Amino acid sequence: MLCITYLKEFPLRATVRPYTTAGVALVGASLVAASPAPVSMPVSLDVQSRAVALASAWDDVLNAASANVTTMLNNWYLAPGVGMQQFIANQMGYWDLLANDRAGSINEVTEEVQKHLNAVISGWALQNETDATHSTVLNHTMDGTHQLMFGQIAGYIPADVDKDSIMPIIDYLGSPASAMLMGMIGPGISPWIALLNGITDGDNPLDILVNMGGAFFNGATLNLDALLPMINEAGFFPAGMNMDHLDFAFGGLLSPGAAAPIYQVLGPGGEVAAEVPAVGGSIFQSVGLEFSGVPVLGTLDLNSAGIGPIAAMQAWGQTVGALLGSGWDGKGPVVVTPPLAGAELPIVDDGGAADATDAFGWLGDLLGL
């Protein structure tokens, strides 16, 4: 893990504003002519400008798209391709160890490579992962409230059900693989959800068409409250606990989803110059729930957030960076430290042509020579 303080002369912020027409100014002038008089009278001018407001369903669509793109750009500007950056930074560290033939360097490098490879492979679908990998991945696939509920699911599985067979399926619902799946199908399904919502709400046909187009970019949410009676009567919850709301969010092309980390960018003096919410998501993060009668907590609200294909890929890159040791694990506010900032190519400490052969003696050992 490289701990490099990331200071920039100016805060990293991205502002994206839609190009919209503010209005049309109407300017009128009237000339008041007085009756003939021996002395000419001054002309009184009355100039007024009235803005014409552009009010339509497109306003919400454009504003939502602008906010979504802003979130994704701000995440990208933190450290473009952070997963690849961390991978390259790790290789430079490995080659530094090997080039200097430090004691046990081959074993150390081999163990690190194997650990990181296992973390990335098992973290993709959350199958056979370690506790550390599980925790790191969930920080990038759901917010804190969803994580709290996700950790309680095993306790609601009936005793006659084999948990060993059902938990891998549950884990997949919170994995980056599920986020990629939701990102691929969301833009295709969201417009039809918007059509259903518009008909249910009695919107006019023009607004329905606009909202369908907007759903392709920003997603739509399907209300599933009709299922509540069946769910509450199934007996899954403790006595007195009820589910009061249920929905499922499908992302659009630009939907950023939601995740736990809050990234902090430091200013020239070391102060926090900006805070950027992370992109992320999963199938479980797409579920919106409201509970009452929850033991200890009383009530529990989980706000659904759909994720799109762009944000899903971006979130996976940040997840890979965290699994490879970037420190972007999402535990508390994360101070941004781009892995390659200040990185140096490996050098041979002893130097000299005579020592060069010994410095690379690890290669002979590796090949059995």
N, C-alpha and C positions, 0 to 999 in steps of 0.2 A: 504494500500500500504506500503510495507516495503522498506525503503530507506537505503540500506546497501551498503556501498562502497566496491566494489569488487576489491581487490588488490591481485595479485599473484606474486610470486617470479620471475616467468618467464612469458612472454607474451603467451597468448593462441593462438597458430597458428597450423594449420594442413597442412601438405604438403603431397600431394599424387602424386607420379610419376609413370607412367606406366613402366612396365618392358619390354623394347624394346631392340633389338639387335643393338648395335651401328655400327657394321661393322666387316669385316674380314680383318686382317692385312696380307698383302702379303710381305714376307721378302725374298729377293734374295741376294745371295752372289756370286761374281765372283772372281776367282783366276787367276791372270795374271802370266804366266810362261815366263821367259825371256830365251833367247838362252843361251846355256852353256857358262859360263864365269868363269874366275879364281876366281872372288869374288862373293859370293852369294848376290843377290839383295833382298831387303825387299819386302814382299808380299803386294800389295795394295788391300784393301777391300773396296768395294762400297756397303753399306747396305742401302736399301730404304724401307720405309713402307708407303703404300698408303691405305687410308680408303675407303671402298666400301660403298657408301650411299644407305640406304634402302628407296627408294622413291616409294611410292604407295599411293593409296587412304586410306589405313589403317592408315597412319600417322595422317591424319586429324581426323579420327574416334577416335583413341586412345587419342589424345591430347584433343579433346572435352570432351570425357568421363572423363579424368583426371581432367579437370577444373571443370566439373559439380560436381563430387564427392567431390572435394576440397571445393567447396562452401557449399555443404550440411553438410560436416563434421565440417567445421568451425562454422556453425550455431548451430549444435548439441553440440559442445564443450562449447559454451557460457553458457548454462545452460540446461543440459539434462532433457527433459521432463518438460519444464518451466511451461506449463499449470498445470500439476499435482503438481509441486513444489508450485505454487501460491495457488492452492486449499488447500494444506496441511497447508501452512503458514496462510491462512485465518482461517482455523479451529482452529489452535493454538491460534490465536488472539481472536476468539469468546469464546473459553473455558476459556481463561484468564479473560475475562469480566464476564462470568457467575460464575466462581469459586469464584470470589471475591465479588459477589452479588452487583455490583456497581449499583447505581440508574439508572433506565431506561435501564439496560443492555439487558433485554429480548427484549424490543422493538427495541433497536438499532441493535441487532444481527439479529432479524427477518427482519428488513428493508434491511439490507445489503445483507442477503442471497437472499431475493426476488429480489433485484436490480440486483445482479450478475447473478442469474438464468435467469431473463428476458433478460439480455444483451446477454448471450450465446445462448439462444434459438432463439431470434429474429435476432441475428447476423449471424447465420448459413446460412440462405437464404435471409437475409436483408428484412424481412417482418415485418411491424409494429414496426420497431426499433426506438429508440430515435436518436436525432441528434448526440449525443456523441457516441453512438454505431456505427452509420453510418460512422462517420469520422474515428473511430478507425479501423473498419473492412476494409475500403477502403485502409488504409495505408498498410495493409498486403495482399491485393489482386491485387494491381496494382501500377505502378510507378507514380511519380508526374505529368508527362505529360498526361498520361491516365486519372488521376483523374480530371485534368483541363477540358478535353474534356467530361468526364463522367458527370460532373456537368452542362454541357451546353446542354445535350441531350433534356431535357424537353422543351427548347426553340425552338427546331426544329420540334416538334410534331405539325402537322397541327391543326388548330383551331377547325375543325369539328370532331376531334378524342377525345374521353373521356380520359383525362390524368389519372384519378383515376383508370381506368381499365388497362391502358398500363404501368404505372410507376412500379407496382410490378414486371412485366416481365423484365423491364429494370434493376431494382435493382438486380434481380436474376443474371443477366449477370455479375455483379461485386461481387458476393458473394463467400464465401468459399465453398458453396455447388457446385457452378459451377466449381470451381477449382478442386474439387474431381471428378466431372464428366469428365472434360478434362483429368485428370490424369489417369482415368480408360480406356478411349477410345483411348488416344494418341498413346501408343505403338503398338496398333493394326492397326491404320490408317496410321501412319507415314511411314512405309516401302512402302506402295502403292503410297504415295505422292512422295517419293524418286524415285520410278520407273517411274512415270509420268514425273518428272523433268528431269531424266536422258534421257528418250526418246526425250523429247522436246529439250534438249540441245545437243543431238547427241553424248552422251558419249558412250565409248566402253562397251561391255557387262560385262566385268570383273569389271569395276568401278561401273557400275550400281548395280551389286550384292553386292559389298562392301558397297556402300552407302545405300542400302536397309537394310543391317545388322546394319550399323551405325545409321540409322534412328530409329531403334527399341530402341536403347539406348539413343540417343541424340535428336530425333525429326526431323521434316522436316517442311518446309514452303510452302504453296500452294499460288501461284501467281493468283490474281483475277483481274488483270488489264482489262480483257476483259469486266468486268461489268461497268467500269467507264463511258462510254457514256450514258448508261441507267440511272445511278445514278445521273450524273450531269444534265441530262435533266428532272429529276423528279421534280425539283423546291424546294428541301428541303433547299438549302443553300441561304444565302443572295446574292444579285446581285454582281457579280465579284468574288465570292468565288467558287473555284473548287477543286475537289478531284483529285489529280495527281497520286496516287498509292494506291493500296489496296491488302493486303495479309492476310493470316490466318495461324498461327503457331500451329502445333500439337506437343505436347511434347513427349519425349521418356521416357523410364524407369528411366533415371538419370537426366532428365531436371529439373533445379532448378527454372525456371520461372524468375520473376522479381517483386520486391516490393519496396516501398518507404524507409523504415528505413535503416539507416547505423548505425550498432552497434559498439560502441567503447569499447575497452578493456584497462583498466588502468594498468600501470606498477607499480613497487615497489615504485616509487617516486610520484605517482599520475599522471604521464604523460600518454598521449594516446600512448599505445604500439602497437595497431593494430586496424584496421577498417574492419569490416566484412559486406558485403552487404547481406540483408535479402533475403530469399527465399519467394516465393509467386506467386500468379497468379489467373486467373479467365478467363471466356470466353471473357470478354472485353479486358483483357490484351493480349489475343492471337491475337487480331486484330492489323494489322499494317496499318497506314494511313499516307498520305502526303497531306497537303492542301496548296493551294496558295490563295492569296487574302483574308486572314482572317482579319476581322476587328481588328484594333489596333495591333495585333501581326504580320500581314503580312503573315508569313508562319508558319506551325505547322506540326511537324513530330512526329509520334507515332511509336516507334519500337516494333514490335510484339515479344512476348516471350511465348513459350509454357511451360507448367508445367507437370511434371510427377507424378505418384502416391506417390512416397516416399516424394517428396518435398511438395505435397499437404497436406499430413498428418502432416508433420513437420510444415508447415505454419499455419495449423489450431491450432496446439498446442501453437504456439507463439501468435496467435490471442486470444485464450482462456486466456492465461496468461495476455495479455493486458486488456481484458474485465474484468478479475477478480481483476485488480488493480496492476499489476506488474510494471507499469510505462513504459512498452515497447510499447507505443502507436504509435511510429514512428514519432512524431513531432520533427524534427530536429535530429541531431546525438544523439543516445540513449546510455548513459553510462550503461554498463551491470551491473546489480545488481541481481544476482541469489536470488530468494525469500527466500530460506532456508539457505542462508549463514549467520551464526551467530544467527540463530533462537533459541529460548529457550522454553522449555516446560512450561506451565502455572503453577504458584505457588499461594498459598493463602497468601495474604499480612499479615494478622493479625496472622495467625498460631494458634497452640494450639488446643487440642482436644475439649475444651469447645466451640470454635468458629466454629468448623467444620460443625456442624449441621446448624448453621445460614448461613454459607458461601454457603451452597447448598440449601438454602431455596427457590431459584428460581425453583427447581425441583418440590417442593410441589405446588407452585403457578401455574406452567405449567400444572400439572396434576389435578389442582382444589382441592387439599387436604388441 
